[in-house]
């Protein structure tokens, strides 16, 4: 930038909402005559924090580049008036804030948005309200449906995320305002901190709906998420996916292979690309996915695995990419953004960035890898095998799922307390020693084999229970035995039919399940093996199915379930992998 602007800053600027509530914002803009496009981030995480000023997009850099950069506390958080409740106020408040900003004498009338996670949600929810001045958005690490892929996944409650987020980043972090609203004192804060520091007790509390730590108005939404296990009007009113055909603006979608909201990031891109309300929206969609965990800084290390210096967001200057994107859409610069390939992904295994014309990759071939065994696939020392050959009549694999001793979570797409649930890539061998984990592996690859795209598992299973869960995890196994998790998923039997009311199963019946593992991009190097783990729990990432069929959250009793995985000619359990040809 040859001649950067000097800047001026204004703090705690009041912004009136349509119902009279006042939200407060900090503004950083060029100290110069004229009008400038604006960029706003609306956050529940304190507008004054360094993360919100420099994390996803440095507001000083943006202002020096000719933008008015605005950071606003959403309703009921930190400096802003009102009561905070997740999602519902962001539609109208987003509209009002954007139009207020566009009307300022120093603004050109064009507004963009930026930020990740819930701040990505505030962007999409504002876009849902169609403010005339909103020109483009850049939502990162966020969902397209706050039921499936946020509070719930595959019918299971995302316990680890929901509870850690509600106790820590939402209730605890906003204590100054909550304590005033609820007339709480230091002893109450001490109790909340004690619960935050002992999350395992909260994860294990039964029944879940009676967990006391967020009662008394601290986080009423937590109990409401749990109460609405099915997709109903509670979720429908804030669903983004159902509004894609009405949204007419481009979006720069950013995600991570180890992010808890990866499915939503991809879903937003694909649906807007196909169904956006204008050519500009459809053609202006961008998708960028790195080997990242849920983090604003997007480092090169995910979990215990280092993907290399060039993997980090800083190495590719992601904030600069956002500004270049906005230079085109908000300033009208012909800088090549319109002509570049819309998809950029980091391919793990070879640890390289690559541009693509589409997602999913058109050249990828869906290949089924079938489960095989002699009936003893339990643990990594069992006889489970995985290959493209259809099974004959093979004996099934059997394990006992005991809800009191669930398979512990080990990495993956997690949030929001790394002390209890560290996200990212980890060696899975300690998990694979359990008898309730079935392990199916290919022989070592004879050549580099790329798997890039959406992944699903088709499982034919029977159980002794009327309701239970099945889980699946894709793993890259190195010649030394190191087993790096790539992606995973879950399906709850009663919700095996998406968007349908609960339907229990008949114990003993063989039922076909589809487990969505979302996606990955990984080259299984020559000598590595492709591995699939099958079990019935991933705790505390997902709540434990108590196998009783009782109401989710209200069940305190449990029973063990005998799980049988079938792989025969008539019940060919398999994983579908998108294999990308490599020259």
C-alpha positions as CSV (number, residue, x, y, z in Angstrom):
1,X,0.0,0.0,0.0
2,X,1.9,3.1,-1.2
3,X,0.2,5.8,0.8
4,X,-1.6,4.4,3.9
5,X,-4.1,6.6,5.6
6,X,-3.5,7.9,9.1
7,X,-6.5,7.0,11.2
8,X,-8.9,8.3,13.8
9,X,-10.7,6.3,16.3
10,X,-14.0,6.8,18.2
11,X,-15.0,4.6,21.1
12,X,-18.4,3.6,22.5
13,X,-20.4,5.2,19.7
14,X,-24.1,4.6,20.4
15,X,-26.2,2.9,17.7
16,X,-30.0,2.9,18.2
17,X,-32.0,-0.2,17.3
18,X,-35.6,-0.1,16.1
19,X,-36.9,-1.1,19.5
20,X,-35.0,1.7,21.3
21,X,-32.1,-0.5,22.6
22,X,-28.6,1.1,22.2
23,X,-25.7,-0.9,21.0
24,X,-22.2,0.5,21.2
25,X,-19.4,0.4,18.7
26,X,-15.8,1.4,18.3
27,X,-14.9,3.0,14.9
28,X,-11.5,3.1,13.2
29,X,-11.5,5.1,10.0
30,X,-9.2,7.2,7.7
31,X,-8.4,10.6,9.1
32,X,-9.1,12.2,5.7
33,X,-11.8,14.0,3.8
34,X,-14.2,12.0,1.7
35,X,-16.3,8.9,2.0
36,X,-15.1,5.3,2.5
37,X,-16.8,1.9,2.5
38,X,-17.3,0.3,5.9
39,X,-16.5,-3.1,7.4
40,X,-18.3,-4.1,10.6
41,X,-17.9,-7.1,12.9
42,X,-20.7,-7.6,15.5
43,X,-19.4,-9.7,18.4
44,X,-20.6,-11.2,21.7
45,X,-16.9,-11.4,22.8
46,X,-16.1,-7.8,23.8
47,X,-15.4,-5.2,21.1
48,X,-12.4,-4.0,23.1
49,X,-10.5,-7.3,23.1
50,X,-7.4,-7.6,20.9
51,X,-8.9,-10.7,19.3
52,X,-11.8,-8.7,17.9
53,X,-9.7,-5.9,16.7
54,X,-6.8,-7.8,15.2
55,X,-7.8,-11.5,14.9
56,X,-9.7,-12.2,11.7
57,X,-9.1,-8.7,10.2
58,X,-6.9,-6.0,11.7
59,X,-9.1,-3.0,12.0
60,X,-6.1,-0.7,12.0
61,X,-4.8,-2.2,8.7
62,X,-8.3,-2.0,7.3
63,X,-8.6,1.7,8.2
64,X,-5.2,2.5,6.8
65,X,-6.3,0.8,3.6
66,X,-9.3,3.1,3.2
67,X,-12.1,1.5,5.2
68,X,-14.1,2.5,8.1
69,X,-13.7,-0.5,10.4
70,X,-16.3,-1.0,13.1
71,X,-16.4,-3.4,16.0
72,X,-19.8,-3.6,17.9
73,X,-20.9,-5.4,21.0
74,X,-24.1,-7.3,20.1
75,X,-27.3,-6.9,22.2
76,X,-26.8,-7.7,25.9
77,X,-23.1,-8.2,25.7
78,X,-20.5,-6.0,27.5
79,X,-21.3,-2.3,26.7
80,X,-24.5,-2.9,24.7
81,X,-28.1,-2.6,26.2
82,X,-30.6,-5.4,26.4
83,X,-30.7,-9.1,27.1
84,X,-28.5,-11.5,25.1
85,X,-30.1,-14.6,23.6
86,X,-28.3,-16.5,20.9
87,X,-29.2,-15.8,17.3
88,X,-32.7,-14.3,17.5
89,X,-31.8,-10.6,17.8
90,X,-29.0,-10.7,15.2
91,X,-31.4,-10.5,12.3
92,X,-33.0,-7.1,13.0
93,X,-30.0,-5.7,15.0
94,X,-27.7,-6.6,12.1
95,X,-30.0,-4.9,9.6
96,X,-30.3,-1.7,11.8
97,X,-26.5,-1.5,12.5
98,X,-25.6,-1.9,8.8
99,X,-28.0,0.7,7.7
100,X,-27.0,3.1,10.4
101,X,-23.4,2.7,9.3
102,X,-24.2,3.2,5.7
103,X,-25.9,6.5,6.5
104,X,-22.9,8.0,8.2
105,X,-21.5,11.1,6.4
106,X,-18.1,9.5,6.0
107,X,-19.4,6.2,4.5
108,X,-20.0,5.5,0.8
109,X,-23.1,3.5,1.6
110,X,-21.4,0.2,0.9
111,X,-20.9,-2.1,3.9
112,X,-19.1,-5.4,4.3
113,X,-18.8,-7.7,7.3
114,X,-16.2,-9.9,8.8
115,X,-15.5,-12.3,11.7
116,X,-15.6,-16.0,12.7
117,X,-17.8,-18.4,14.6
118,X,-20.7,-16.6,16.3
119,X,-19.5,-13.5,14.5
120,X,-20.0,-15.4,11.3
121,X,-23.5,-16.2,12.5
122,X,-24.2,-12.4,13.0
123,X,-23.1,-11.9,9.4
124,X,-25.4,-14.5,7.9
125,X,-28.3,-13.6,10.1
126,X,-27.9,-9.9,9.0
127,X,-27.8,-11.1,5.4
128,X,-31.0,-13.0,6.0
129,X,-32.7,-9.6,6.7
130,X,-31.5,-8.2,3.3
131,X,-30.2,-4.8,4.4
132,X,-29.9,-2.7,1.2
133,X,-26.4,-1.5,2.0
134,X,-24.9,-4.8,2.7
135,X,-22.6,-5.5,-0.3
136,X,-20.5,-8.6,0.7
137,X,-19.7,-10.7,3.7
138,X,-16.7,-12.8,4.9
139,X,-18.0,-15.4,7.4
140,X,-15.5,-17.8,8.8
141,X,-15.7,-21.0,10.8
142,X,-19.5,-20.9,11.1
143,X,-22.6,-22.9,10.4
144,X,-25.5,-22.7,7.9
145,X,-28.0,-24.3,10.3
146,X,-28.0,-23.7,14.1
147,X,-29.7,-27.0,14.7
148,X,-27.8,-29.5,12.6
149,X,-24.1,-28.7,12.7
150,X,-24.2,-26.3,15.7
151,X,-26.2,-27.5,18.7
152,X,-26.9,-31.0,17.3
153,X,-25.2,-33.3,14.8
154,X,-26.7,-36.5,13.4
155,X,-29.3,-36.3,16.1
156,X,-26.8,-36.1,19.0
157,X,-26.4,-33.1,21.3
158,X,-23.1,-31.4,20.8
159,X,-22.5,-31.5,24.6
160,X,-18.9,-30.6,24.8
161,X,-19.3,-27.5,22.6
162,X,-22.6,-26.4,24.0
163,X,-21.7,-26.6,27.6
164,X,-18.2,-25.2,27.4
165,X,-19.3,-22.3,25.2
166,X,-22.3,-21.5,27.4
167,X,-20.3,-21.6,30.7
168,X,-17.2,-19.9,29.5
169,X,-17.4,-17.6,26.5
170,X,-21.0,-16.7,27.1
171,X,-21.9,-16.7,30.8
172,X,-18.5,-16.4,32.5
173,X,-17.0,-13.9,30.1
174,X,-20.0,-11.5,30.3
175,X,-20.2,-11.7,34.1
176,X,-20.0,-7.9,34.6
177,X,-23.3,-7.4,32.8
178,X,-25.0,-10.6,33.9
179,X,-24.3,-10.0,37.6
180,X,-26.0,-6.6,37.3
181,X,-29.0,-7.9,35.5
182,X,-29.5,-10.9,37.8
183,X,-28.3,-9.3,41.0
184,X,-25.5,-11.8,41.5
185,X,-22.4,-11.5,43.7
186,X,-18.8,-12.7,44.0
187,X,-19.9,-16.0,45.5
188,X,-22.0,-16.7,42.4
189,X,-19.0,-16.0,40.2
190,X,-16.8,-18.3,42.2
191,X,-19.4,-21.1,41.7
192,X,-19.5,-20.6,38.0
193,X,-15.7,-20.5,37.7
194,X,-15.5,-23.7,39.8
195,X,-17.9,-25.4,37.3
196,X,-15.9,-24.1,34.4
197,X,-12.7,-25.6,35.9
198,X,-14.5,-28.9,36.5
199,X,-16.3,-29.4,33.2
200,X,-16.1,-33.1,33.3
201,X,-18.6,-33.0,36.1
202,X,-21.0,-31.0,34.0
203,X,-20.5,-33.3,31.0
204,X,-21.4,-36.3,33.2
205,X,-24.3,-34.8,35.0
206,X,-27.6,-36.7,34.6
207,X,-30.2,-36.0,33.6
208,X,-28.7,-33.3,31.4
209,X,-31.7,-31.0,31.5
210,X,-31.3,-30.7,35.3
211,X,-27.7,-29.6,35.1
212,X,-27.8,-26.7,37.6
213,X,-24.8,-24.7,36.6
214,X,-26.5,-22.3,34.1
215,X,-29.8,-21.9,35.8
216,X,-31.2,-18.7,37.1
217,X,-31.0,-16.8,33.8
218,X,-27.2,-17.3,33.3
219,X,-27.8,-19.1,30.0
220,X,-31.5,-19.9,29.3
221,X,-30.7,-20.7,25.7
222,X,-28.6,-23.8,26.8
223,X,-31.6,-25.5,28.2
224,X,-33.7,-24.4,25.2
225,X,-31.2,-26.0,22.8
226,X,-31.4,-29.2,24.7
227,X,-35.2,-29.1,24.7
228,X,-35.5,-28.7,21.0
229,X,-33.8,-31.9,19.7
230,X,-35.8,-31.8,16.5
231,X,-35.8,-29.2,13.8
232,X,-38.9,-27.1,14.7
233,X,-39.9,-23.4,14.5
234,X,-37.4,-22.6,17.3
235,X,-34.6,-23.4,14.8
236,X,-36.4,-22.6,11.6
237,X,-36.6,-18.9,12.4
238,X,-32.8,-18.5,12.4
239,X,-31.9,-21.1,9.8
240,X,-29.5,-19.7,7.2
241,X,-29.7,-22.6,4.7
242,X,-33.4,-21.9,4.1
243,X,-32.7,-18.3,3.2
244,X,-29.9,-18.8,0.7
245,X,-32.2,-18.3,-2.3
246,X,-33.1,-14.9,-0.9
247,X,-29.6,-13.6,-0.3
248,X,-28.2,-11.7,-3.2
249,X,-24.6,-10.9,-2.0
250,X,-21.2,-12.6,-2.4
251,X,-19.6,-14.3,0.5
252,X,-15.9,-15.3,1.3
253,X,-16.4,-18.5,3.3
254,X,-13.4,-19.7,5.4
255,X,-13.1,-22.9,7.3
256,X,-10.8,-25.6,8.7
257,X,-10.6,-29.3,8.2
258,X,-10.6,-29.6,12.0
259,X,-13.3,-27.0,12.7
260,X,-16.4,-27.8,14.5
261,X,-18.5,-25.9,11.8
262,X,-16.8,-27.3,8.7
263,X,-20.0,-28.8,7.4
264,X,-21.7,-25.4,7.6
265,X,-18.9,-23.6,5.9
266,X,-19.1,-26.0,3.0
267,X,-22.9,-26.0,3.0
268,X,-23.1,-22.2,2.8
269,X,-20.7,-22.1,-0.1
270,X,-22.4,-24.8,-2.1
271,X,-25.9,-23.7,-1.5
272,X,-25.2,-20.0,-2.2
273,X,-23.2,-21.0,-5.3
274,X,-26.2,-22.9,-6.6
275,X,-29.2,-21.0,-5.2
276,X,-28.0,-17.4,-4.4
277,X,-30.5,-14.7,-5.4
278,X,-28.3,-13.0,-7.9
279,X,-25.6,-13.7,-10.4
280,X,-23.3,-11.6,-8.2
281,X,-24.1,-13.8,-5.2
282,X,-23.7,-17.1,-7.1
283,X,-20.5,-16.1,-8.9
284,X,-19.0,-14.2,-6.1
285,X,-18.9,-17.1,-3.6
286,X,-15.4,-18.1,-2.4
287,X,-14.3,-21.0,-0.3
288,X,-11.0,-21.4,1.5
289,X,-10.3,-24.3,3.9
290,X,-7.0,-24.8,5.8
291,X,-5.9,-27.6,8.1
292,X,-7.2,-25.5,10.9
293,X,-9.0,-25.9,14.2
294,X,-11.6,-23.5,15.4
295,X,-9.4,-20.4,15.9
296,X,-9.2,-16.9,14.7
297,X,-5.5,-17.1,14.3
298,X,-5.6,-20.4,12.3
299,X,-2.2,-21.7,13.2
300,X,-0.1,-24.3,11.3
301,X,-0.4,-26.7,14.3
302,X,-3.7,-28.5,14.7
303,X,-3.7,-30.5,17.9
304,X,-0.4,-32.2,18.1
305,X,0.3,-32.2,14.4
306,X,2.3,-29.6,12.5
307,X,1.2,-29.1,9.0
308,X,4.1,-26.8,8.1
309,X,4.8,-23.1,8.2
310,X,2.9,-22.4,5.0
311,X,-0.3,-23.9,6.5
312,X,-0.9,-21.0,8.8
313,X,-3.4,-18.2,7.9
314,X,-0.6,-15.7,8.5
315,X,1.5,-17.4,5.9
316,X,-1.0,-16.8,3.2
317,X,-2.0,-13.4,4.6
318,X,-5.6,-14.2,5.0
319,X,-6.4,-10.7,6.3
320,X,-4.9,-9.4,3.1
321,X,-7.1,-11.7,1.1
322,X,-10.1,-10.3,2.8
323,X,-9.1,-6.8,2.0
324,X,-8.4,-7.7,-1.6
325,X,-11.8,-9.3,-1.8
326,X,-13.4,-6.1,-0.4
327,X,-11.4,-3.9,-2.6
328,X,-13.2,-5.5,-5.5
329,X,-16.7,-5.7,-4.1
330,X,-16.8,-2.5,-2.1
331,X,-14.4,-0.2,-4.0
332,X,-15.0,-1.7,-7.4
333,X,-11.3,-2.4,-8.1
334,X,-10.5,-4.6,-11.0
335,X,-7.9,-6.6,-9.1
336,X,-8.4,-10.1,-10.5
337,X,-10.7,-11.3,-7.7
338,X,-13.6,-11.9,-10.2
339,X,-11.4,-14.1,-12.4
340,X,-9.7,-16.3,-9.9
341,X,-10.7,-19.9,-9.2
342,X,-13.4,-19.9,-6.4
343,X,-12.0,-22.6,-4.2
344,X,-8.7,-22.8,-2.4
345,X,-7.9,-25.8,-0.2
346,X,-5.0,-27.1,1.8
347,X,-4.3,-30.7,1.0
348,X,-3.0,-32.5,4.0
349,X,-0.5,-35.3,3.6
350,X,1.4,-33.4,0.9
351,X,0.8,-30.2,2.9
352,X,0.2,-28.0,-0.1
353,X,-2.3,-25.2,-1.0
354,X,-4.3,-25.7,-4.2
355,X,-6.9,-23.8,-6.2
356,X,-9.9,-25.6,-7.6
357,X,-12.7,-24.7,-10.0
358,X,-15.4,-26.3,-7.9
359,X,-16.4,-28.1,-4.7
360,X,-16.8,-31.0,-4.7
361,X,-14.0,-31.6,-7.2
362,X,-15.5,-32.7,-10.5
363,X,-12.6,-35.1,-11.2
364,X,-13.1,-37.0,-7.9
365,X,-14.5,-40.5,-8.2
366,X,-16.7,-41.8,-5.4
367,X,-15.2,-45.2,-4.5
368,X,-16.7,-47.6,-1.9
369,X,-14.3,-49.2,0.5
370,X,-16.1,-52.1,2.2
371,X,-15.8,-53.4,5.7
372,X,-14.4,-56.9,6.1
373,X,-13.5,-59.2,8.9
374,X,-13.7,-62.7,10.3
375,X,-15.8,-61.4,13.1
376,X,-13.0,-60.0,15.2
377,X,-12.5,-56.4,14.1
378,X,-12.4,-55.2,17.7
379,X,-9.3,-53.0,18.5
380,X,-6.4,-52.2,16.2
381,X,-5.1,-55.8,16.7
382,X,-8.2,-57.3,15.3
383,X,-8.8,-58.7,11.9
384,X,-10.8,-55.8,10.4
385,X,-10.0,-54.9,6.8
386,X,-11.0,-52.2,4.4
387,X,-10.9,-52.5,0.6
388,X,-12.9,-51.9,-2.6
389,X,-14.0,-55.5,-2.9
390,X,-17.6,-56.2,-2.1
391,X,-18.0,-58.6,0.9
392,X,-19.3,-62.1,0.6
393,X,-21.0,-63.8,3.6
394,X,-18.8,-62.8,6.4
395,X,-19.5,-63.1,10.2
396,X,-20.6,-59.8,11.8
397,X,-18.5,-57.8,14.3
398,X,-20.0,-57.3,17.7
399,X,-19.3,-55.0,20.6
400,X,-21.0,-53.8,23.8
401,X,-21.7,-50.1,24.2
402,X,-21.9,-49.1,27.8
403,X,-23.0,-45.5,28.3
404,X,-21.2,-45.3,31.7
405,X,-17.9,-46.1,29.9
406,X,-18.1,-44.3,26.6
407,X,-15.3,-43.9,24.1
408,X,-13.5,-40.7,25.0
409,X,-13.1,-37.9,22.6
410,X,-9.7,-37.6,21.1
411,X,-9.3,-34.5,18.9
412,X,-11.4,-33.6,15.9
413,X,-13.6,-30.6,15.4
414,X,-14.0,-29.3,18.9
415,X,-14.7,-26.1,20.8
416,X,-14.5,-24.3,23.3
417,X,-12.2,-25.4,26.1
418,X,-8.9,-27.1,25.1
419,X,-8.2,-28.0,28.7
420,X,-11.0,-30.6,28.5
421,X,-11.3,-31.1,24.7
422,X,-8.2,-30.3,22.7
423,X,-9.2,-29.9,19.0
424,X,-7.3,-31.1,16.0
425,X,-5.2,-34.0,15.0
426,X,-4.0,-36.6,17.5
427,X,-2.7,-40.2,17.5
428,X,-5.8,-42.4,17.9
429,X,-4.1,-45.6,18.9
430,X,-5.1,-45.3,22.6
431,X,-8.7,-45.2,21.4
432,X,-8.2,-48.1,19.1
433,X,-7.2,-50.4,21.9
434,X,-10.7,-50.4,23.3
435,X,-12.8,-53.5,22.6
436,X,-15.8,-51.3,21.8
437,X,-14.0,-49.8,18.9
438,X,-14.0,-51.7,15.6
439,X,-11.0,-51.0,13.4
440,X,-10.9,-51.6,9.6
441,X,-7.7,-50.8,7.7
442,X,-6.5,-51.1,4.2
443,X,-3.1,-52.6,3.4
444,X,-0.4,-50.0,3.0
445,X,-1.0,-47.8,0.0
446,X,1.1,-48.9,-3.1
447,X,1.0,-45.3,-4.3
448,X,0.0,-41.8,-3.1
449,X,-3.8,-41.8,-2.8
450,X,-5.8,-38.6,-2.6
451,X,-9.1,-38.4,-0.8
452,X,-10.6,-34.9,-1.2
453,X,-14.3,-34.2,-0.9
454,X,-17.4,-35.2,1.0
455,X,-17.3,-38.5,2.9
456,X,-20.0,-40.8,4.2
457,X,-20.3,-44.2,5.9
458,X,-23.2,-46.6,5.1
459,X,-23.6,-48.9,8.0
460,X,-25.8,-51.9,8.3
461,X,-26.2,-52.5,12.0
462,X,-28.5,-54.1,14.6
463,X,-28.7,-53.5,18.3
464,X,-30.4,-54.8,21.4
465,X,-31.7,-51.3,22.2
466,X,-34.6,-49.4,20.8
467,X,-32.4,-46.3,20.4
468,X,-28.6,-46.0,20.2
469,X,-25.8,-44.2,18.4
470,X,-23.2,-45.2,15.9
471,X,-20.0,-43.3,15.2
472,X,-17.4,-43.4,12.5
473,X,-13.9,-41.9,12.2
474,X,-11.5,-41.7,9.2
475,X,-7.9,-42.1,10.1
476,X,-4.5,-41.8,8.2
477,X,-2.1,-44.5,9.5
478,X,1.6,-43.9,9.0
479,X,4.1,-46.8,8.5
480,X,5.2,-46.3,12.1
481,X,1.7,-46.8,13.3
482,X,0.8,-43.2,14.1
483,X,-2.9,-42.9,13.4
484,X,-4.0,-39.3,12.6
485,X,-7.7,-38.6,12.7
486,X,-9.1,-36.8,9.7
487,X,-12.8,-36.4,10.2
488,X,-15.7,-38.1,12.0
489,X,-19.4,-38.2,12.5
490,X,-22.4,-39.7,14.4
491,X,-25.9,-40.9,13.8
492,X,-28.6,-41.3,16.5
493,X,-30.9,-44.2,15.6
494,X,-34.2,-42.4,16.4
495,X,-33.1,-39.6,14.0
496,X,-31.7,-41.7,11.2
497,X,-34.1,-40.0,8.8
498,X,-33.0,-36.4,8.6
499,X,-35.6,-33.7,9.5
500,X,-38.1,-36.3,10.5
501,X,-39.6,-36.9,13.9
502,X,-38.1,-39.5,16.2
503,X,-38.6,-43.1,15.1
504,X,-37.4,-45.9,17.3
505,X,-36.0,-49.2,15.9
506,X,-36.9,-52.7,16.7
507,X,-34.2,-54.5,18.7
508,X,-32.5,-57.0,16.5
509,X,-33.5,-55.6,13.2
510,X,-30.8,-54.8,10.7
511,X,-31.1,-51.1,9.9
512,X,-29.2,-49.0,7.3
513,X,-27.6,-45.9,8.7
514,X,-25.8,-43.1,6.9
515,X,-23.2,-41.3,8.9
516,X,-22.1,-37.9,7.4
517,X,-18.4,-37.4,8.0
518,X,-18.5,-34.0,6.2
519,X,-15.3,-33.7,4.2
520,X,-11.5,-33.8,4.1
521,X,-8.6,-33.2,1.8
522,X,-5.7,-35.7,2.4
523,X,-3.2,-37.6,0.5
524,X,-2.5,-41.0,2.0
525,X,1.1,-41.3,1.1
526,X,2.6,-44.5,-0.2
527,X,3.1,-46.9,2.7
528,X,0.2,-45.3,4.7
529,X,-3.1,-47.0,5.3
530,X,-6.7,-45.8,5.3
531,X,-8.5,-46.7,8.5
532,X,-12.1,-46.5,9.6
533,X,-13.2,-46.7,13.2
534,X,-16.7,-47.7,14.1
535,X,-18.2,-47.4,17.6
536,X,-21.2,-45.9,19.5
537,X,-19.8,-43.0,21.4
538,X,-17.5,-40.0,21.2
539,X,-17.8,-38.4,24.6
540,X,-18.0,-35.6,25.6
541,X,-18.0,-34.2,22.1
542,X,-21.5,-35.8,21.8
543,X,-23.9,-36.7,24.6
544,X,-24.1,-40.3,25.5
545,X,-27.1,-42.2,24.2
546,X,-28.5,-44.0,27.3
547,X,-30.1,-46.7,25.0
548,X,-33.4,-46.5,26.8
549,X,-35.4,-44.4,24.2
550,X,-36.3,-41.9,26.9
551,X,-36.5,-38.2,26.1
552,X,-33.0,-36.8,25.4
553,X,-31.8,-34.8,28.3
554,X,-34.4,-36.2,30.7
555,X,-32.9,-39.7,30.9
556,X,-30.9,-40.6,34.0
557,X,-31.2,-44.4,33.7
558,X,-29.2,-46.4,31.2
559,X,-28.7,-49.8,29.7
560,X,-25.8,-51.4,27.8
561,X,-26.5,-52.3,24.2
562,X,-25.1,-55.2,22.1
563,X,-24.1,-53.7,18.8
564,X,-23.7,-55.8,15.6
565,X,-22.1,-54.5,12.5
566,X,-23.0,-56.5,9.3
567,X,-20.8,-56.7,6.2
568,X,-22.2,-59.3,3.8
569,X,-23.4,-59.3,0.2
570,X,-26.9,-58.2,1.3
571,X,-25.6,-55.8,3.9
572,X,-22.4,-54.3,2.4
573,X,-21.3,-51.7,5.1
574,X,-18.8,-49.3,3.5
575,X,-17.3,-45.9,3.5
576,X,-17.6,-43.8,0.3
577,X,-14.3,-41.9,-0.4
578,X,-13.8,-39.3,-3.1
579,X,-10.6,-40.5,-4.8
580,X,-8.8,-37.8,-6.8
581,X,-6.6,-39.0,-9.7
582,X,-3.0,-38.0,-9.3
583,X,-0.6,-37.8,-12.3
